[in-house]
Amino acid sequence: SQVAVASPGLDSLRYFFSEINTFEAAFGQVVLDESLEEIDDGKGVMKIKRPGMFRWDYESPEAQEIVGDGDRVWIYDVELEQVTVRNQKQALGRTPAILLAGGEDLSENYTIIDIGTQGRFDWVNLIPVSEDSGFTEVRIGFEDNRLRLMELLDNLGQRTRMTFVDLKENQEIPDTAFDFIPPPGVDIFDESN
C-alpha cells in the first residue's frame, strides 16, 4: 500500500493546472549569469487562458510581445520592428509561457520533483524530458496555492528568475486578447510551416 505524502508543492502545481482557467499577473524578470551576476532585467504583464493561449507584454526598454493563440506563437520585438511566427506545438517546452498556459501534458514532457518548502514558498522542479528544450530545469514556487515565482536554468548556466504580483485568477478574458495583428511595416519571419 502506498503511503500518501502531503506535498504542498505538487498539490499547488496540480491545482494551478486543473482549477485555474485564466490567470493574469504583473511580472518582474531578472537574468543572472553562472556567477549570479545580474545581466538583464525586465518587467511587464502576462495573461493566460487555458488551454494554450497566452500573452506576455514586456515594457521598454526591451519592449517585446509574445502571444500564443493556441495555434501559433508570435514574438514581436518592438525595437527591431520584427515578428517571428512559430508553430505552437513545435515550440512546446521551449518557453515558460507555453508551459504555464497548460496546452501540454506536463508529466509527458517533464520529470516533476517536489523540492520542498523554503520560507514562504512551496517549490517544484520540472526537468524537461527532451534534450532540445533550451532549459535544464524549471523551478516553480507557490505561496498558498498561488503561482509566485518561476526560475529557469538554461544550458549555459544562466538563470532567469520571474516574480508574479497582482494576481487575478479565473476572471473572464476574451479570446480576442490573444489575437496578434502585426503592426504595419514590421518584418515577419514565418517559421510556422
N, C-alpha and C positions, 0 to 999 in steps of 0.2 A: 504494500500500500504506500502511496506517495504522501509524504508529509507536506501540507501546504505551507509555504513560507510567505509571510507577508512581505511584499516588496513594493514600497510606495512608488519607486521609480517606474517599475513595469506597469503597475496599476495606472499611474498617471499617463504613461505612454498609450496604453490601451484606451483609456478614457478620452484622451486627446484625439485619437484617430477614429473612435467609434461614436462619441457623443457630441463632438464639436463639428458642426457642418460649415459654419463660416467663422472666420477669425480675422480681426483687424488689430494692428498694433503700430506704434511708432517704434523704430529700432535705432540703435547705435551700433556701429561696427568698428572694430579695430583689427588691424592685421599686424602680427608680431613675427619677426624672423626667428630663426632657430635659437638665437641667444636671447629671445624675448624682448628685443628692441622693437619699439613701435615704428612701423614703416608706412602705415597708411591708416586713415580713419574716414568714416563717413556716417551719414545718418539719413533717415527717410521714413517712409511709411509703407506698410505692406498690407495686402488683403489676400485672403484665401477663401475659395468656395469649393467645397468638395462635390464630386470628385474631380481633381485635376485642374482647377482653374486658380490662377494666382497672379498677383501684380506686385512688384517691388519698385517703388519710386525713390531713387537716391537723389538727395538735394545736391546743388552745386557746392563746391567747385567740380565735383566729379559726377555731374548730373547724368543719370542713366535710368532707363525704364526697362524692366524685364517683365514681360507679360506672357502668361501661358493661357491659351484659350481652350485647352483640352485637346487640341489638335496640333497646334504649332506653338513654338516659343519664339517670341520676338525680343531681341536685345537691341535697344536703341541707345547709342552713345550720342548724347546731345551735342557735345562739343565737336566731335568728329563728323557730325551730321551723317551717321551711317547706321543702318539697321541690318542685323544678321537674323535670318529666319532659320529655325531648325525644326525638324520633326520632333514632337514632344516625346514620343515613345523612344526614339533613339537617344534623346538627351537624358533619359532616366538615369538617376544615380550620379549625374554629373553636376547637379546643382541642388543646394539645400532647399530651394524654392519648390522644386518638384517633390522632394521628399516630404516636406510639410503639407503640400497640397493633397497628398494621400491618393494619388492616382495609381500607386503601385502597391504590390503586396510586400510589406516590409520584411517579413520573415523569409521571403524568397530571395530578396536582394541584399539582405544584411544579416549578419550574426548579431543578435541582440544580447547585451550583457548588462546586468544590473551592477552599477559601481557604487551603490550605496548613497547614504545621506551625508552631505558635507555642509555644515552650517544650516542655512535655511532651505537648501536645495536638495531634491532627490534626483540623482543622476542615472541616466542610462547611456551606454556606449553602443553605437552601431558601427560594425565593421563591414564595409562593403564586400560582398562575395566576389564581384567582378574586379579583375586586376586594373581595368582601364577607367575606374570611376573618377580618378583625379584626387580622391581623398583616401587617406589610410584609415581615418576614423571620424565619426561624427558623434559628439557628446551633446546630450540634450538635458538641460536642468529644469525641473519643475518645482514650483512652490505652491503648496496647497492645490495640487492637480492642475496648475496653470503654467503654460509654457512661459519661461522667463529667460532662459539662456541657451545658446547654441554655440558649440565650439567645433570648428572644422580643422583637422590636421591634414596637410597635403603631403605629397611625396617628397617635397623639398624641405620638409621640416617647418614650414610656415604654419601659423595658427591664426585662424580668423575667428574672432570672438564677437558674437552678436548678443545684445541685450534687448529685451522687449518690454515696453511700458505702455500705459494707456490701452490695456487690452479690452477688446469688445468681442464677446463670444455669442454665436448664434443669433446675430442680428441680421436682418434682411439685407442682402447685397444683390442688386440686379445683375444678370448675366452681362449686360452691356458694359459694366465696369471693367470687363476683361476683353473688350474689343480693342484691338490696336489698329489705329489708322495712321499709316506713316505720314509724317508732315511732308508738304510739297518740297521738292528739291533735295531730299536726302537720297544717298546711295543705298540701294537694297541688295544685300548679298543673300540669295536664297539657296540654302544648303539643305532644304527640306525634302528634296526628291530622292 
